[in-house]
Amino acid sequence: MVGRLSHAADPQEGNGLCWYNSNRTYLRCCIEADLACWQGIWVTEELCCHSLTDQYQQCFDSIEQNVLVKLQKLRELQLEAEAAELEHHVSTIREHMYPYEALVAQPMAMWSYACSVPDSPLLWSDFCDCCDPVEPYCEGEGFRSQELQEHVWRLYARCCFPVYARKSWGPADADLQRTIEVALQPMRPRTSIIQKDGPDLSWGMGGTQLARGCLISIHQNATVTACPETHACQDFDCSYLRAVLLALQVIQATRPLPVLDFLLNAGDETVENTLPEAPVFTRTGTRWTSTLALPFEWQLHPAQCVRKLREGMLALERSRWEERSSALIWRGTHSNLWAPDCKAAPASRDEAMMARCVTLPAGELRESVWNLSTWLQLPRGRLIWLSRFVPFIDAKFVESRTLPPMSPDLERFLRDEGLFAPWLSAAEVEQYKYQIAMEGNSATDRLTWQLFMGSVVLIPDQPWQVMAPLNMLQPWIHFVPVSYDLSDLMDRLQWLISHDAEAKVIAQNGVAFAHRGLP
């Protein structure tokens, strides 16, 4: 297959790996634009309708060669076991051959799998021939050495981001550029202020937890340096800083950034920032802060992002629209934080009141206060109470081991009303036509996954910024808008139920947007 597959595809017919051993064709998927094509792992318009560069073809060939080597080694072991009449060993070896044979038969699945497990020696190493029996150097300290891990990471960064690489070297997307310019318009960045005053910015996170402005620098030689974790993250896990640095490694391996300094808040959200001369990159900021939203999913390792993305793509492939239930599904924790002056209904009509839902006097923090007086002022509380009376809303709380508990009388009341339930798997969620992107303690982190799943996504108004591509979503085209207090949610759902054909188009448009704008 190596060599034959590499050169069999006509360069005028996009990425030939997508059409191999498949009922998809370049004509059907890229010229006739059949939306049904884009169902499955790592099969997207942006990846398939453009030819691979030599670099990425070589990357694929290398991964494929490693798989073929392992498959050949297993075949040799099978012959030895058969000759020795060790039937049990033959059966065991066959079990390990099946997944490798499946990968060889589906090149895009092979690539997707490799990019989901970059820490595995089984697909990335040049010397680990097989997985079972385990060879000593496949699991030993040799593979886990820092030098070898860095080598595998460099391969991963070079091999797993072909769409990003093509877009970063291609002409800028005009709509995205306009969206970014709108976000940048109120900023007045000054390097001296960023370097001098930025590290003194801080954001309380409750208790002893404190996030401080982390100065990250891109240097002339394309290297990246960052503040110490002990400065950025006091008494909380600094995984978001690590994730941003990993993302920068991918960027620097593809098209290095120019020399620059910028600030990062590695905490959950930025609700205060008084320095437009020192804008802060953050997971999420409010509409009134000098912040720039980065992807929520960067809190994951890039390979974890691939695995999470795969859930959505598989959902679209497994569950046809016509077979899904005409109901809205939601499961989540009581993670909304409470501000004393926030009133949900007025906030849905008044921008100043909306700001009071997230902005408190200096030194004060929103808190996880869930009791019989507060819970219906919180968006998640309103959602699950609606589900108590509306048959086409299935919204329930799930257990949380990390959040402060609700007041006992509120929890007892909600349990008596049947408003707690177990988490649902992606395979269960995909059985519903409608999903909702509910804010938690800050902007929802589910939206990028939900758009891939083939359901209509309802998005309530919110006080939070989102990353630039999501600002290009158009209401009633890619999603259905809902007021902050959810007062129109039932009407929106009734419209969707009675206009099923239009609802299906909105769901398909959301999927198309996700495939073109988010991978």
C-alpha positions as CSV (number, residue, x, y, z in Angstrom):
1,M,0.0,0.0,0.0
2,V,2.9,2.4,0.7
3,G,3.9,4.0,-2.6
4,R,0.8,2.8,-4.5
5,L,-1.6,4.8,-2.3
6,S,0.8,7.7,-2.1
7,H,0.9,8.3,-5.9
8,A,-2.4,6.8,-7.1
9,A,-4.5,9.8,-6.3
10,D,-4.8,12.5,-9.0
11,P,-3.5,15.8,-7.4
12,Q,-6.5,17.5,-8.9
13,E,-8.8,15.3,-6.8
14,G,-7.9,16.5,-3.4
15,N,-6.6,14.2,-0.7
16,G,-6.7,10.7,-2.2
17,L,-6.6,9.1,1.3
18,C,-10.2,10.2,1.9
19,W,-11.5,8.2,-1.1
20,Y,-9.5,5.0,-0.6
21,N,-11.7,2.0,0.1
22,S,-14.7,4.3,0.5
23,N,-17.9,5.2,-1.3
24,R,-16.9,8.8,-1.1
25,T,-15.5,10.5,-4.3
26,Y,-14.0,13.9,-4.9
27,L,-16.8,14.6,-7.4
28,R,-19.6,13.8,-4.9
29,C,-18.1,15.4,-1.9
30,C,-16.1,18.4,-3.1
31,I,-17.8,19.3,-6.4
32,E,-21.4,18.3,-5.7
33,A,-21.0,19.2,-2.0
34,D,-23.0,16.3,-0.6
35,L,-23.1,17.0,3.2
36,A,-23.5,13.3,3.9
37,C,-19.8,12.8,2.9
38,W,-18.6,14.4,6.0
39,Q,-19.5,11.8,8.5
40,G,-16.7,9.8,10.2
41,I,-13.4,10.2,11.9
42,W,-11.2,13.0,10.6
43,V,-13.1,13.1,7.3
44,T,-13.7,16.8,6.7
45,E,-14.1,19.0,3.7
46,E,-11.1,21.1,4.7
47,L,-8.9,18.0,4.9
48,C,-10.2,16.0,1.9
49,C,-10.9,18.6,-0.8
50,H,-7.3,19.8,-1.0
51,S,-4.2,17.9,-2.0
52,L,-1.7,16.9,0.7
53,T,1.7,18.5,0.6
54,D,4.7,16.3,0.2
55,Q,5.5,16.7,3.9
56,Y,2.1,15.4,5.0
57,Q,2.1,12.6,2.5
58,Q,5.5,11.5,3.9
59,C,4.1,11.7,7.4
60,F,1.3,9.4,6.5
61,D,3.6,7.0,4.7
62,S,5.8,6.8,7.8
63,I,2.8,6.1,10.1
64,E,1.5,3.5,7.6
65,Q,4.9,1.9,7.3
66,N,5.1,1.4,11.1
67,V,1.6,-0.2,11.1
68,L,2.6,-2.6,8.2
69,V,5.8,-3.5,10.1
70,K,3.9,-4.4,13.2
71,L,1.3,-6.3,11.1
72,Q,4.1,-8.3,9.4
73,K,5.7,-9.1,12.8
74,L,2.3,-10.4,14.1
75,R,1.9,-12.6,11.0
76,E,5.3,-14.1,11.6
77,L,4.4,-14.8,15.2
78,Q,1.2,-16.4,14.0
79,L,3.0,-18.7,11.7
80,E,5.4,-19.7,14.5
81,A,2.5,-20.4,16.8
82,E,0.7,-22.4,14.1
83,A,3.8,-24.5,13.5
84,A,4.1,-25.2,17.2
85,E,0.3,-26.0,17.3
86,L,-0.2,-23.4,20.1
87,E,-3.9,-22.7,19.2
88,H,-4.5,-20.4,22.1
89,H,-1.5,-18.2,21.1
90,V,-2.7,-18.2,17.5
91,S,-6.1,-16.9,18.6
92,T,-4.5,-14.2,20.8
93,I,-2.3,-13.1,18.0
94,R,-5.2,-12.9,15.6
95,E,-7.1,-10.7,18.0
96,H,-4.2,-8.2,17.9
97,M,-4.0,-8.4,14.2
98,Y,-7.6,-7.3,13.6
99,P,-7.2,-3.6,14.6
100,Y,-4.0,-3.2,12.6
101,E,-5.7,-4.8,9.5
102,A,-8.6,-2.4,10.0
103,L,-6.2,0.6,10.1
104,V,-4.5,-0.5,6.9
105,A,-8.0,-0.7,5.2
106,Q,-9.0,2.8,6.3
107,P,-6.1,5.3,5.9
108,M,-8.0,8.2,7.4
109,A,-8.9,6.2,10.5
110,M,-5.2,5.2,10.8
111,W,-4.1,8.8,10.7
112,S,-6.8,9.9,13.1
113,Y,-5.8,7.1,15.6
114,A,-2.1,8.0,15.4
115,C,-2.9,11.6,16.1
116,S,-5.1,10.6,19.1
117,V,-2.2,8.7,20.8
118,P,1.1,10.5,20.1
119,D,2.5,9.1,23.3
120,S,2.1,5.6,22.0
121,P,5.3,3.8,20.7
122,L,3.1,1.5,18.6
123,L,2.5,3.9,15.7
124,W,5.2,6.6,16.1
125,S,8.4,4.8,16.8
126,D,10.8,3.4,14.2
127,F,12.0,0.5,16.4
128,C,9.0,-0.9,18.3
129,D,7.8,-3.6,16.0
130,C,4.8,-5.0,17.8
131,C,2.5,-4.6,20.8
132,D,2.0,-8.2,22.1
133,P,4.1,-9.9,23.1
134,V,5.5,-6.6,24.5
135,E,9.1,-6.0,23.5
136,P,11.2,-4.6,26.3
137,Y,12.3,-1.4,24.5
138,C,8.6,-0.6,23.7
139,E,7.7,-0.1,27.3
140,G,11.0,0.5,29.0
141,E,12.8,3.6,30.0
142,G,14.3,3.8,26.5
143,F,11.0,4.9,25.0
144,R,10.0,7.1,28.0
145,S,13.3,9.0,27.8
146,Q,13.0,12.8,27.5
147,E,14.9,12.8,24.2
148,L,12.7,10.2,22.6
149,Q,9.5,11.9,23.8
150,E,10.6,15.2,22.4
151,H,11.4,13.4,19.1
152,V,7.9,11.9,18.9
153,W,6.3,15.2,19.9
154,R,8.1,16.9,17.0
155,L,6.8,14.3,14.6
156,Y,3.3,14.7,16.0
157,A,3.4,18.5,15.6
158,R,4.6,18.2,12.0
159,C,2.2,15.4,11.0
160,C,-1.2,16.0,12.6
161,F,-2.3,19.4,11.6
162,P,-2.5,19.6,7.8
163,V,-5.6,21.8,7.7
164,Y,-4.0,24.3,10.1
165,A,-0.8,24.3,8.0
166,R,-2.6,24.9,4.7
167,K,-4.7,27.7,6.2
168,S,-1.8,29.4,8.0
169,W,0.2,29.6,4.7
170,G,-2.8,30.4,2.6
171,P,-4.6,33.7,2.1
172,A,-6.5,34.9,5.2
173,D,-10.2,34.1,5.5
174,A,-11.8,37.5,5.0
175,D,-14.8,36.9,7.4
176,L,-12.5,35.6,10.1
177,Q,-10.1,38.5,9.6
178,R,-13.0,41.0,10.1
179,T,-14.1,39.2,13.2
180,I,-10.6,39.4,14.7
181,E,-10.3,43.0,13.8
182,V,-13.6,43.8,15.6
183,A,-12.2,42.0,18.7
184,L,-8.9,43.9,18.5
185,Q,-10.4,47.3,17.9
186,P,-10.7,48.4,21.5
187,M,-7.2,47.1,22.4
188,R,-4.3,49.5,22.6
189,P,-1.4,47.1,23.3
190,R,2.0,48.6,24.4
191,T,4.9,46.2,24.8
192,S,6.3,48.2,27.7
193,I,3.1,48.0,29.6
194,I,2.7,44.3,28.8
195,Q,6.2,43.6,30.1
196,K,6.2,45.9,33.1
197,D,2.6,45.9,34.4
198,G,1.1,42.7,32.9
199,P,2.7,40.3,35.4
200,D,1.2,42.3,38.3
201,L,-2.4,41.7,37.1
202,S,-4.2,39.1,39.2
203,W,-7.6,37.4,39.4
204,G,-8.9,35.8,42.6
205,M,-10.5,32.4,42.1
206,G,-11.8,31.9,45.7
207,G,-10.0,30.8,48.8
208,T,-6.2,30.9,48.4
209,Q,-6.4,30.3,44.6
210,L,-5.0,33.2,42.6
211,A,-4.1,33.6,38.9
212,R,-1.5,36.1,37.9
213,G,-0.7,37.6,34.5
214,C,1.7,35.2,32.8
215,L,4.1,36.8,30.3
216,I,4.8,34.6,27.3
217,S,7.5,35.5,24.8
218,I,8.1,34.4,21.3
219,H,11.8,34.9,20.3
220,Q,13.6,35.5,17.1
221,N,14.8,31.8,16.9
222,A,11.1,30.7,17.2
223,T,11.5,29.4,20.7
224,V,8.9,30.2,23.4
225,T,9.4,31.1,27.0
226,A,6.8,31.6,29.8
227,C,6.6,32.7,33.4
228,P,7.0,30.0,36.0
229,E,3.9,28.0,36.9
230,T,4.4,29.1,40.5
231,H,3.7,32.7,39.4
232,A,0.8,31.9,37.0
233,C,-1.1,29.5,39.2
234,Q,-1.3,29.8,42.9
235,D,-2.9,26.8,44.5
236,F,-4.6,25.5,41.4
237,D,-3.6,23.2,38.5
238,C,-1.6,25.0,35.8
239,S,-2.8,22.7,33.0
240,Y,-4.2,25.5,30.8
241,L,-0.8,27.2,30.7
242,R,0.8,23.9,29.6
243,A,-1.9,23.4,27.0
244,V,-1.3,26.9,25.5
245,L,2.4,26.2,25.4
246,L,1.8,22.9,23.6
247,A,-0.4,24.7,21.1
248,L,2.4,27.2,20.5
249,Q,4.8,24.4,19.8
250,V,2.4,23.2,17.0
251,I,2.2,26.7,15.7
252,Q,5.9,27.3,15.8
253,A,6.5,23.9,14.0
254,T,4.2,25.0,11.2
255,R,4.6,28.7,10.7
256,P,6.5,30.5,13.4
257,L,5.0,33.6,14.9
258,P,6.9,36.9,14.8
259,V,8.7,38.2,17.9
260,L,6.1,39.2,20.5
261,D,5.1,39.3,24.1
262,F,1.6,38.6,25.4
263,L,-0.2,37.9,28.6
264,L,-2.2,34.8,29.6
265,N,-4.6,34.3,32.5
266,A,-4.3,30.5,33.1
267,G,-7.4,30.6,35.4
268,D,-11.0,29.9,34.5
269,E,-12.2,33.3,33.4
270,T,-11.3,37.0,33.4
271,V,-14.0,39.2,34.8
272,E,-11.7,42.2,35.6
273,N,-8.9,43.7,33.5
274,T,-8.4,47.5,33.5
275,L,-5.4,47.7,31.1
276,P,-6.4,47.9,27.4
277,E,-2.7,48.5,26.9
278,A,-2.1,45.0,28.3
279,P,-4.8,42.8,26.8
280,V,-5.1,39.4,28.3
281,F,-5.5,36.1,26.5
282,T,-7.9,33.9,28.4
283,R,-10.2,30.9,28.3
284,T,-13.0,33.4,28.5
285,G,-13.5,37.0,29.4
286,T,-16.6,39.1,29.7
287,R,-17.8,41.4,27.0
288,W,-16.5,44.3,29.1
289,T,-12.9,43.3,29.6
290,S,-9.8,43.9,27.5
291,T,-9.4,40.2,26.7
292,L,-9.1,37.8,23.8
293,A,-10.8,34.4,24.1
294,L,-8.7,31.3,23.3
295,P,-10.2,27.9,22.7
296,F,-11.6,26.3,25.8
297,E,-10.4,22.9,24.5
298,W,-6.8,24.0,24.8
299,Q,-7.2,22.9,28.4
300,L,-6.8,19.4,26.9
301,H,-3.8,17.9,25.3
302,P,-4.1,18.3,21.5
303,A,-4.5,14.6,21.2
304,Q,-7.4,14.7,23.7
305,C,-9.0,17.3,21.5
306,V,-8.8,14.9,18.6
307,R,-10.5,12.2,20.6
308,K,-13.2,14.5,21.8
309,L,-13.8,15.8,18.3
310,R,-14.1,12.2,17.1
311,E,-17.1,11.7,19.5
312,G,-19.1,14.4,17.6
313,M,-18.1,13.1,14.2
314,L,-19.1,9.6,15.1
315,A,-22.4,10.8,16.5
316,L,-23.3,12.3,13.1
317,E,-22.4,9.0,11.4
318,R,-24.3,6.8,13.7
319,S,-27.6,8.7,14.2
320,R,-29.7,9.8,11.4
321,W,-31.8,12.9,11.9
322,E,-35.1,11.1,11.3
323,E,-34.3,8.6,14.0
324,R,-33.6,11.1,16.7
325,S,-36.0,12.2,19.4
326,S,-37.7,15.6,19.0
327,A,-36.5,16.8,22.4
328,L,-33.8,18.9,23.9
329,I,-31.2,17.0,26.0
330,W,-28.9,18.5,28.7
331,R,-26.9,17.1,31.6
332,G,-24.5,19.1,33.7
333,T,-23.5,20.2,37.2
334,H,-24.7,23.2,39.2
335,S,-21.6,25.2,38.2
336,N,-23.3,28.6,37.6
337,L,-21.8,31.2,40.0
338,W,-24.1,33.6,41.8
339,A,-23.8,37.4,41.9
340,P,-26.1,39.1,44.5
341,D,-27.3,41.8,42.1
342,C,-28.0,39.6,39.1
343,K,-31.6,39.3,38.1
344,A,-32.0,36.8,35.2
345,A,-35.2,38.3,33.6
346,P,-34.0,42.0,33.6
347,A,-30.5,40.8,32.5
348,S,-32.0,39.3,29.3
349,R,-33.3,42.8,28.4
350,D,-30.7,45.2,29.8
351,E,-27.0,45.1,29.1
352,A,-26.2,47.0,32.3
353,M,-28.0,44.3,34.3
354,M,-26.3,41.6,32.4
355,A,-22.9,43.1,33.4
356,R,-24.0,42.9,37.1
357,C,-24.3,39.1,36.7
358,V,-20.5,38.8,36.3
359,T,-18.9,42.1,37.5
360,L,-18.7,42.7,41.3
361,P,-17.0,45.4,43.3
362,A,-13.2,45.0,43.5
363,G,-12.1,42.2,45.7
364,E,-15.5,40.4,45.7
365,L,-16.1,37.1,43.9
366,R,-19.1,35.4,42.5
367,E,-19.8,32.3,44.5
368,S,-21.4,28.9,44.1
369,V,-24.5,29.7,46.1
370,W,-27.3,27.3,45.4
371,N,-30.3,27.5,47.8
372,L,-34.1,27.9,47.6
373,S,-33.7,31.7,47.2
374,T,-31.0,31.8,44.5
375,W,-31.4,28.7,42.2
376,L,-34.1,30.2,39.8
377,Q,-31.9,33.3,39.2
378,L,-29.2,31.0,37.8
379,P,-29.5,29.9,34.1
380,R,-28.9,26.2,34.8
381,G,-31.5,26.2,37.6
382,R,-34.1,27.7,35.2
383,L,-33.3,25.1,32.6
384,I,-33.9,22.1,34.7
385,W,-37.0,23.6,36.3
386,L,-38.5,24.0,32.8
387,S,-37.8,20.3,32.1
388,R,-40.0,19.5,35.1
389,F,-43.1,20.7,33.1
390,V,-42.2,20.6,29.4
391,P,-42.2,17.1,28.0
392,F,-39.8,17.9,25.2
393,I,-37.0,19.2,27.5
394,D,-34.9,16.6,29.2
395,A,-32.5,18.6,31.5
396,K,-31.1,17.1,34.7
397,F,-28.3,17.8,37.1
398,V,-25.6,15.3,37.6
399,E,-23.4,14.7,40.7
400,S,-20.3,16.9,41.2
401,R,-17.4,15.9,43.4
402,T,-15.6,19.3,42.9
403,L,-18.3,22.0,43.4
404,P,-19.5,23.2,46.8
405,P,-22.7,21.4,47.6
406,M,-26.2,22.9,47.2
407,S,-28.1,23.6,50.4
408,P,-29.5,20.3,51.7
409,D,-33.1,21.4,51.4
410,L,-32.7,22.5,47.7
411,E,-30.9,19.3,46.8
412,R,-33.6,17.2,48.6
413,F,-36.3,19.1,46.7
414,L,-34.7,18.7,43.3
415,R,-34.1,15.0,43.9
416,D,-37.7,14.5,45.0
417,E,-38.7,16.2,41.7
418,G,-36.6,13.8,39.7
419,L,-34.2,16.5,38.5
420,F,-30.9,14.5,39.1
421,A,-29.7,11.8,36.7
422,P,-26.5,10.1,35.7
423,W,-24.2,11.5,33.0
424,L,-25.0,10.5,29.5
425,S,-22.5,9.1,27.0
426,A,-22.1,10.8,23.6
427,A,-23.9,7.8,22.0
428,E,-26.9,8.6,24.2
429,V,-26.8,12.4,23.7
430,E,-26.7,12.0,19.9
431,Q,-30.2,10.4,20.0
432,Y,-31.8,13.9,20.4
433,K,-32.4,16.5,17.8
434,Y,-31.7,19.5,20.0
435,Q,-28.9,20.5,22.4
436,I,-28.3,23.7,24.4
437,A,-25.0,25.4,25.1
438,M,-25.5,26.5,28.7
439,E,-22.9,28.7,30.4
440,G,-21.4,27.4,33.6
441,N,-19.1,29.5,35.8
442,S,-18.2,31.1,32.5
443,A,-18.9,30.6,28.8
444,T,-19.9,27.1,27.7
445,D,-17.0,24.8,26.8
446,R,-19.2,22.3,24.9
447,L,-20.2,24.4,21.9
448,T,-17.3,23.4,19.7
449,W,-18.2,19.7,20.2
450,Q,-21.9,20.1,20.0
451,L,-21.8,21.7,16.5
452,F,-20.2,18.5,15.1
453,M,-23.0,16.2,16.4
454,G,-25.7,16.9,13.8
455,S,-28.2,18.3,16.4
456,V,-29.6,21.8,16.4
457,V,-27.7,23.8,18.9
458,L,-29.6,26.4,20.9
459,I,-27.3,29.2,22.3
460,P,-28.6,31.5,25.0
461,D,-27.4,35.1,25.2
462,Q,-24.5,35.5,27.6
463,P,-22.1,38.0,29.1
464,W,-19.1,36.1,27.9
465,Q,-16.7,36.5,24.9
466,V,-16.1,33.5,22.6
467,M,-13.2,32.8,20.4
468,A,-13.2,34.6,17.1
469,P,-14.4,31.8,14.7
470,L,-17.6,31.3,16.8
471,N,-18.5,35.0,16.3
472,M,-19.1,34.1,12.7
473,L,-22.1,31.8,13.7
474,Q,-25.3,33.3,12.3
475,P,-28.6,32.9,14.2
476,W,-31.2,30.8,12.5
477,I,-28.6,29.7,10.0
478,H,-26.1,27.8,12.2
479,F,-27.9,27.9,15.5
480,V,-31.1,29.0,17.3
481,P,-30.8,32.0,19.7
482,V,-32.4,32.0,23.1
483,S,-32.7,34.8,25.7
484,Y,-30.5,34.8,28.8
485,D,-33.4,34.0,31.1
486,L,-34.6,31.2,28.8
487,S,-38.1,32.8,28.7
488,D,-38.4,32.0,25.0
489,L,-36.9,28.5,25.1
490,M,-40.2,26.6,24.9
491,D,-41.4,28.7,21.9
492,R,-38.1,28.1,20.1
493,L,-38.4,24.3,20.6
494,Q,-42.0,24.3,19.6
495,W,-41.1,26.1,16.3
496,L,-38.3,23.5,15.7
497,I,-40.6,20.6,16.3
498,S,-43.2,22.0,13.9
499,H,-40.6,23.0,11.3
500,D,-38.6,19.8,11.2
501,A,-37.2,20.3,7.6
502,E,-36.0,23.8,8.5
503,A,-34.5,22.4,11.8
504,K,-32.6,19.8,9.9
505,V,-31.1,22.4,7.6
506,I,-30.0,24.5,10.7
507,A,-28.3,21.3,12.1
508,Q,-26.6,20.6,8.8
509,N,-25.4,24.2,8.5
510,G,-23.9,24.0,12.0
511,V,-22.0,20.8,11.1
512,A,-20.8,22.4,7.9
513,F,-19.6,25.5,9.8
514,A,-17.8,23.3,12.3
515,H,-16.0,21.3,9.6
516,R,-14.9,24.4,7.8
517,G,-14.2,26.8,10.6
518,L,-13.2,24.8,13.7
519,P,-10.9,21.8,12.9
